[in-house]
Every structure is written in C-alpha cells, then in structure tokens.
Amino acid sequence: MTRFPYRRFRRIALLAAGCVLLAVSGCGGDSGDEAAGPQAQKQRQGAARGVPQGLPGMPPLLDPNDVYAADRPNMLSPVVKDFPSRVYVPNTESDTVSVIDPRTYKVVETIPVGSQPQHVVPSWDLKTLWVNNDRGHTLTPIDPATGKAGRTVPVHDPYNLYFTPDGKYAVVMASMDRELVFRDAHTMARRKTVPVSCLGVNHADFSPDGRYFIVSCEFSGELLKVDTARMRVIGQQKLPFDGAMPQDVKIASDGKTWYIADMMADGLWVLNGDKFTEPWLMPTGKGAHGLYVSRDSKSMYISNRGEGSISVLDLASRKLVHKWELPEGGSPDMGGVSADGKVLWLSGRYNSEVYAIDTTDGHQIAKIPVGAGPHGLAVYPQPGRYSLGHTGIFR
C-alpha cells in the first residue's frame, strides 16, 4: 500500500477548505467570473491591468493609458453591428434630419422633427438616437435599426445631451435655462436640476474615471467642473481671453489633457482637468469648433468653422501637423469619424451642406446638399461599448 504524504494531504485539505469558504472567488469551474457575469469579468480584468476604480457602475476602461481603446476601426458592439451605416444631420432652420448613405454620399431620407434640432445624440446603451429639438422643447427618438422616428418626449431646452458613464442619467445642457438637468437615461424623467451662474452651457466630456466632467459656457466664456455622483458644480473659471466663446470639449487619449475649442480665440484651450488650473491657448484656425479623435487614438481633428479648414493635432507631441483646406471653403462644424476611421464627416453650418473628408490626406471626397443650418450630425453606428452623448463620445 502506497503511503499518502501527510504534508501533501494537509495542503490539499487546506485548499479544499479555502474553496468551500471562498467559493465566490472562483475555485470551482463554474463560479467566479462566469457566475458573476460579464460586467464582473471586465472589472476584474481592468483591476488586474491597473485601471483606476471609476464611478460606481461605470464599465472600466479597456486600457488605463487610452480612454478610446474601445473605439478601434470597426470594433462595433453586438448591439449595433447590424444597424445600417448612416449619417444623421439635424437641420436647425429646416426642422428636419437629413439621412445620408455614406456609401453613395446621397441623402436617402428626410425626417421631420421638432423646432430647431441641434444635435443627434446616441444613447448610453447605443439603442436610440435622440434628436435635440431645442426650441421645440422635445427629444425625438430615432431607431437606428430602422431609421424610423418615434414619439417625441417633452424635455425643456435640450440644446445638447450627455450621459453619465454609469448609464444612469442623461444630462441635458439647458443653455437658455442656465441649467444642467439630470434625467433618467431611458424615460428622460427629471431627477435633479443644477442651476448654473454661467451663460450658455453647451458641450462637455468626462474624466477617465467618470467622476467629474468639464462643461463649456459659450456666452460667458467660462468652464465648469461638475462632480458626476453628487451632481454639483465644484469648480468654475473664466477663460483668460476677452470675448472667449468655448465650444466642443474633448479629453485626450491619455486621459490627462483636456482640449476646449474656442471660436473667438481661434484655437484650443489646453487644460489640466484634475487640477482645473488656468489653461493655455493653442492657435489652430479661425472659428475653432468641433473636436474628434482618430480611430488609432493618435490624432485629433479640429474643425475651423470660420475659415473652412480642419487642423490635425498629434496628441502625443501636442503639435499641429496638418491643416486641410476645403477646396471651395465652407463652414465645417460638428460631426464624427466613420466606423473604419477613413472618413471625417462634418456639417457645413452656414452652407446647407455636409463634407466627407479623407482622413489619410485631408482631401474632400464629397459635398452633400442638406437642409438649412446643419449642425450636430452623428455618424452611426460607431465603435465603442457605450455612449457619453453629444454626436458620439464612445468608451
């Protein structure tokens, strides 16, 4: 008879006891990550890679050094992978949304919506596109699977719309009401109203951990820092430029540097969001307006609405490396990057047109006539696991 070594037996017994006491830790084959679900798996994987803990309920970053790691070319969520590729253009003066097929560069449908639609915003769960009818005080939902508009939802002064990273709340930028309004992300029922002392809240972006967001105030030339969980303003500053008019807000891929386009200062404010100290100005072009990150997280495209150009910023060096001029001028405004990263789509705010721009060399592929006053167009679907709002900020 073979003797069973005591020390080995003792180790096995201790291991078995540990598995009984800590079954939830995954000692068994079907426990642990599988039992806790995919969200727990992502959280454990993120923690293992050193990703800082974020806002409770927020999906962790895929890469602590790249907030856009989930936005790689054609990396579509299962939720959107079967949606037809379209470009949705809100026409503020026509009260319509023009729908462009990006394969043919032609408008294939025109959807009537409410008064003064400003932006088309993907919902946090990626299932709905919300048209912000600012002066109509409504949101029009569009089903991106069918392209059909649903019943409007009453929401006062929805100039722009964002979603908290945990998916709980929509944040309405009520520009004329001078409010940030936190609403249920699905029903749009009002949950908390945050009055602000600045004028013209309009654009925002969230910190990598989701615990705060930076807001631009267009008409008073100010920035706000807002605590996401507490739903309160925790910082406010005046930009150091007479007549400043901040627009789009976008965090760099490294999660450390913030950029704020300023259409009167003709450039980008470069901000340390954590410290919220005074930013410095990087000139880019007349009427700097929209900010969009490339699919490889290396570049940022800046639309200079006042001169009909697009500046390209290298994010690693913080240097401007290109300026692409539209061949016939124009007013490039808001938009987004195609799912494959090859085309930058921008509305021509004052020219009733949309521009399709090749991201390899900046040449204009197409110019498509649309309704009057095209503004915050959305390219959809785009890569990413969830949407933080605007025309598509994906993580």
Buried (B, 14 or more C-beta within 10 A) or exposed (E): EEEEEEEEEEEEEEEEEEBEEEEEEBBEEEBBBEEBEEEEEBBBEBEEEEBEEBBEEBBBBBBBBBBBBBBBBEBBBEBBEEBBBBBBBBBBEBBBBBBBBBEEBEBEBBBEBBEBBBBBBBBBBBBBBBBBBBBBBBBBBBEBBEBEBEEBBEBBBBBBBBBBBBBBBBBBBBBBBBBBBBBEBBEBEEBEBBEBEBBBBBBBBBBBBBBBBBBBBBBBBBBBBBEBBEBEBEBBBEBEBEEBBBBBBBBBBBBBBBBBBBBBBBBBBBBEBEEBEEBEBBEBBBBBBBBBBBBEBBBBBBBBBBBBBBBBBEBEEBEBEBBBBBEEEBBBBBBBBBBEBBBBBBBBBBBBBBBBBBBEEBEBBBBBEBBEBBBBBBBBBBBBBBBBBBBBBBB
